[in-house]
Amino acid sequence: MRAEEYGAGFDQAVRGLADVQDKYRHAVRRTGLAVVDACEKSVVAAVRVQEQTSQAGADWVAETTRTQTGLAKELSAISTGVLRQLLG
């Protein structure tokens, strides 16, 4: 009977180890999925920041161009007015 008891104990230990191994595999799979998810979110956030930065740069360029155009028109009007007064 002792051999049967040892055999049953060994079988139970092997099944216990298999259960632990399955639990660790599941935990590793979940952790891997969580890491992938976090990386995807990080990439999406970085792309959004880049898009916002690009848009802000484009807005700044457009505003600067409008300002320079407006200043050039004002300077031209002033120059024209001064020339008329001098010639006039």
DADACOR-V252055 format. One line per field, one symbol per residue. ss: DSSP state (@ for helix, = for strand, . for the rest). Layout:
ss = ???
This chain:
ss = .@@@@@@@@@@@@@@@@@@@@@@@@@@@@@@@@@@@@@@@@@@@@@@@@@@@@@@@@@@@@@@@@@@@@@@@@@@@@@@@@@@@@@@.
